[in-house]
Amino acid sequence: MRNLIRQALLSATWIVLAHLGATANAQGGVVFNQATGSYTITYQSDGGLSETTYIPGGQVAPSVLSAFRLMENKAVVYRYTVANGATAKQAIQIIDLDGLPNPLLGERLLNVYSRGEELVYPSEAEMDEVFAANLRAMATPLNWDSQIDRSGAPAPGIRWASDDTKGNLRWTSDYTKGNLGIAPGNKAGGFGFASMDLPGILPMKLKARGSGIVYADEGPADNDPITKQIDQLRDNDFIAKPVAVPVIAVPAPFDAAILLDRIRTQVATWPGKQLLDPAFAAQLDRSMVAAANAFRNNQSRAGREHIESLRRLLDHEHKYLDHDDEDNDDTPEHKAATRLTIDRLAARVLDFDLRFVLKRMEKEHERDHDEGDRRKER
Amino acid sequence: MNAGAQKHRIFHWLSRVLATNRGSFSRHIRLMAGLLCLVSLNALADTYPATKQYKVQVGDAIGAYLLPTTFTSFAAAGQAAWNEYQIPSFMPYAIKLDWFVDNNCQSKEEPVFSRQSQSYYQGIHAYLGYSGSTVTQCSFTFNYVFIGWECPYGGVYYDGQCVNAPPCTPPTTRNPATGKCDQETYTLTLTPESATIEPSKTYSFTATVTKQDGGAPSKPVPVSVKVEVDPTSGGHDGTHTSPRPKGSVSPADGTNSFPITFGSTEVSGIHTITATCDECTNGPQTATVYVKISGLSEIPASPFYVLEEADPNRPGKTKPIGATDNHKNNHYATQTARTQLFMLAFKYYKAINPGKRLYINDASLTWGGLMDDDGNWAPPHSAHRLGDAIDIRADSVNKKDGEIPLSLFAKVQDLKTAKMEPEIHCYTSTGGLVMAKAANPAACNGLNRGRHFHVIFR
């Protein structure tokens, strides 16, 4: 299953690149050179036909291990170990994790807003605080840099400079300190962060720096079709790997039925990512619906039983799913007992989310019990 | 309604009217009905309000001895020979009779008729003035009898209108109130009065000549169109080459009503379209076209980047970096670009090259559009048109303050976000083909027009 997923992602990337590579004509174009693995970009410039070379950064062979653990404060700590296969042609130097819906634990947002035509920027002190906080919010290995690109959330009366509220995380190797990235055959750990959101699965994008396009003039015009092709080329220049990321917000006040609905929504995206067999997905979904309905009808015990049965379904597919710090690979023993209906990472993520629901329900139950005792004492 | 249907409707109406009012209508109605039958309704032309015809009668007056009891005596008043008085239909009028009489209410002179409001005079007594100091009330009643409709300028009556009147002979036009054929007068309009478009785009205006009734002229009225451009508009100053290119209008002339397509150049600025019609009563009409990229504002000052440098031509003064006599304001950008530049500069200042500020070169002109570096209304610098690209000084052959060192190029490029992407550009002296090998960032070295970061903001 994992190999299939990897192959599918690799294929998708190279299909895009190959497609772009086929579009050269007299007005300009992008041509892929099989021998060098680079692209020759020809475009109309002010002085005539110009040419530049783009060396893609996606010639890496990454694998990523996700670890996630629930802390006492109900935050979830996420950690990633990135390895670069020995067959890679480039070192992994840039790691992107895009589309995180909510701020990380400790992340601060910048208050840049507009007042009419005038943009109101934060003070330098505030900027310092925000950037320092955001550096702390991301775990970053030695000699790597990190950044959070998030424009902030809309607020009443304030028009933000951008409506992009999703967070994009990036780690880059600091070559000025001698770190040239994760070389082929090597691996590095220590990438991570904490979040109050439960894990789902999104792609992590990994690549080498590649070239960064250098134009010996102003480059192609904005409205030149080549510009769009180049943008696509660069936008798709990475290798994607599924990782566990915080995408499921825990409702406050806690509501098991709503949380289960959100987990269902996330799981529903997995068949499309080839992480989950559609038939098995339907089976899981039925149980999740039953559990959510039970909690909605104040039948906590029934809800818990549905969740336990869900976990048994997962356990039947992959063993030791509750070992949260384990890597994504099944042991040979596990593999022998696996029917490959669900990717192991997906099974681990779902099991984690379901256990979270159970734990919270237990605590809710204990709290209710304690309050009852206190009332009796009074 | 088409002519056939109208014809059918008129005949139907006439036959109904004649059947129900045969006894009370005058011979004029019957005459008109007869005429209607003779007129071809297939050639309907002008329409105007019909005129009502009334006959004034006086009778049953108190003191009737003053007046002849027969109506025909009014013929002596010099009105219609058979005692009719034509009254326009837009208001039913009665006839006021001013008749100077003596103390015995005897006639001193001939009666004078004048039109008066029916509502006031109908059915009440009229008072006759006396020419002397004594007023004697000589009362009598009068009334009027509607006898039919008249179409004094041709056509036939239908439903309060005179239809199928022969068209006025050009260059005359039907007066909608009186029905008379007046000499045509023309008015020229050019719409809309103004428009804002982006460079290299087109916009459609309309020139329209109308005659006094709002309709189209009965003959082709020529209109000519031209366009001019404000030579210093759009952020272009100084000593550009002449002439400045201006937008086009097509067609340059036409008649009556026709669309005019304005095509702008790549250069932002104010254009004025002028339409002229020599036969029109009003003067030339103008429309203003603002060719611009909307939403650009000046990059604000920041502690993390530098916008100004010493002006070599004015000792002790500063100017925006990259500004020239031809383009004094080159630091305009979109809101996104301004915000993202602020972030980029902060990161550079704090993390990439601590304590060092970015030196901001060209962004866009006040209204965007072509930034003709050489003041010749032509590229290069074609990418600085939309306010979404800003140049930043970087290591180059001609050393300047604040350049980003070559060793930090990749770190600056690492700061790429979904909304901001730093590229590296350099110029050739000839504009010819140059291979800029990415693996060799020094490829731009040796080119005399400088290497720089060209940051694109989305």
Interface residues (C-beta under 8 A of the other chain):
Chain A: S38 S45 D46 G47 G48 L49 S50 E51 T52 T53 Y54 I55 I94 D98 L110 V112 S114 E117 E118 L119 Y121 E124 M127 D128 F131 D145 Q147 D149 S151 A161 S162 D164 N168 R170 T172 D174 Y175 T176 R209 G210 S211 G212 I213 V214 Y215 A216 D217 E218 G219 A221 D222 R234
Chain B: S297 P300 S302 P303 Q335 T336 R338 T339 Q340 F342 M343 F346 K347 K350 A351 P379 P380 H381 S382 A383 R385 L386 D388 S407 L408 F409 A410 K411 Q413 D414 L415 T417 A418 K419 E421 P422 E423 I424 H425 C426 Y427 T428 T430 G431 G432 L433 V434 M435 A436 K437 A438 A439 P441 A443 C444 L447 H454
